[in-house]
Amino acid sequence: MSLLPRRRKAAAAAAALATFATLAATCGQASAADAGKVLWTPSTSTGPSSFKAVQCAAGNFGVVKDSVKGSVWRAFQAAGEERCETLSPDLKEGDTFYLGWSSKVDVKDTNSRYVFQLKCSPSTDTANHPIEIDIANGRVRLQEWDTAHVSHSLWTAQTANNTWHSYALKIRLGRTDGTIDFWFDGVKQTFTTGSGTFKGTTWDGDRNYLKWGSYHESTGDATNTFTSPVMATTLEAATAGS
């Protein structure tokens, strides 16, 4: 065999290796980008101080061990109390982000409980809670509230006490042009509007923030047990731990 074909084969092999290395590096960069970035999440190892505030009777919010999910948060709202909720983080108008978590709720009366709120301040003359998820009588519901504090039911499903469900939201924050996308138990949901994306109020007032727990007037106990919520730049990153 002449020297020339050997050189050509060696050059071809080197070119193939270089192409493979480039493709591998590109795929690695794409995978890293697809993984997204976690913007905020509380730590069960750190405890309740992971949240900006806890609005709950002393001793009724903390970390417990769950046989399915491991270390999780437990918000216990005793009968007669208005709320047991956490608060974090503050939000910025115009931002877009994903949220993901799992939750199981045990409600001992027929009163509605808000288990998630995107809350705004002040509460009066605003939407008050532009986005909320509530549970009552075996029904879970996602609602949007506009700037006149009028509710718009976007989605409902059946549930039962002590049943784990996963939730994910993509939210763009805007007073009249905000958007909501929603996943329940890993499946993208279609809203009552017939669309998979709702456009409306997702921000109002001077300050907006997120809340998890149990809220509303109560005649019986209610417990919301939930995994650490994750705010991230992608759905994959937001739902990886839920």
C-alpha positions, 0 to 999 in steps of 0.5 A: 500500500502506498503512503498516500492512501494511508495519509488520506485514511489518517486524515479522514479518521482525524476529521471524523474524530474532530466532528464527533468531539464537536457534536458531543460538545454541542450536545453537552451544551444543549443538555445543560441549556435544557436543564435550565436554572433554578431561581429559587427553592426552599430547603427542608434541611434548613427548615422554615427560615428558607421562606421569607415568612411563615403565617401560621400558629406556632408549631403548625408548620415544619418539615416531616417525613413522608413515605412517598416523597421523603422530607416535605413541608407540612402546613396544619391549619387548625379548625377556627384558624384563618390560615397556615401559609408560607411566603416567598419569594417576591416577584418582578413584573414582566418576568417569566418563570416555571413553578413545580411542586407536589401536594396532598391535602386533608380537609376535614370540613366542606370549606374551600382552602387555597393551597397556592396563591400568587398574592399581591399587595395591597389586598384592596382595590387590586386582584388580591390573588391573581392566581390561586389553586383551591380545593373543596369537596373533592374538587381542585380548581385553578382560578385567575382573578382580574384587576376588579377582583372578579374570578375566572375559573380556568380548570377543575379536576377531581381529587381526594384527601391524602392523594398526591398530585403534581402541579406545574405553572408557567407564568408571565407576570403582567397586569392585563397581559400576563399568561398562565400555562398549567400541568397537572400530574405531568399533563399539560391542561386545556383551560375552560377557554379552550386554550392551553395558555390563558392571557389576563391578570397575573400581577397587580398592586405594588408587591407580588409574591408566592404562598403555599399552605392552607387559607380560608375560614375553617370549621375543621382542620386542614393539612397541606403536605407539599414538596419543596416548590421550585422556581426555574427557567424551564419546566424540566428544572422546575419539576425535576424534584416533584 
